Amino acid sequence: MALILFLVLVALVLGIIGVVVKGLFYLLIIGIAVLVAALVYAALRWRRTGRRPAR
């Protein structure tokens, strides 16, 4: 859970820097990519832990 929150925080910081600083638009794109990766990782982890063991 901490890794997912850290990745979301990094994506947020990169996105803000990419928007505010002129000429660093690529940081916004990288921030969006990191956010998408964090959300996919969270979804896969949540899906994996939601299964019940076979009896």
N, C-alpha and C positions, 0 to 999 in steps of 0.2 A: 504494500500500500504506500509505503514511504517513497519507493521508486517512482510510482505513478504520479504522486503529488510533486515530487522533485522535477519530473519531466514536464509537467504542466506549468510549473513555476518558471522553468527555463524557457519554455515556449512563450510564455507571457512576457518575460523580460526581453527576449529577442524580438518579439513583435513590437513592443513599445519602442525599443531602440531603432528598429527598422522604420517605423513611422515617423519618429521625431527627428532623427538625424538625416539630413539631406544626403542623398547618394548611397544610402545603405539599405535600399529596398530589398536587397537579397536576404538581409537578416529577417525581414518579415516573412519571406517565403520559407526560409529555414525554420523559423518559429512555427509556422503553420504545419510544416512537415513533421516536426517534433511532436506537436499537439496531436496530429492524426496518429502517429506511431504510438503515443501514450494511450490514446483512446482504444486503439486496436489491441494493444497489450492488455489493457484493463478488461476489455470485453472477453478476450480469450482466457484470461485468468479467472474471471468471474464464471464463465461457462464451465471451465474445468472443475472448479470447486463446487459447482452446483449439482454435480452428478452424485447419484447414490451408488454405493457398491453393489455389484450383482450378488445375489444369494443363491 
